[in-house]
């Protein structure tokens, strides 16, 4: 694992913890799901 990918993973987990503390987990999960769906749709379009 490169340093950059390690750093991104650590930041992702840090932001997850932050969302739990602020009570905005649902919003974060929704955005993550929407982002993954959009990415898959774009992949199919530009195959």
C-alpha positions, 0 to 999 in steps of 0.5 A: 500500500502506498503512502497516498492510499494509506493517507486517504483510507485514514482520512476516510475513517476519520471523517466517518468518526466525525460524522458519527459524532455530529449525527450525520451518518445517514447523509454520509452513507447516502452520498457514498452510495450515490457516488458509487452508483454514479461511478458505475453508470459512468463506467458503463457509458464510457466503456 
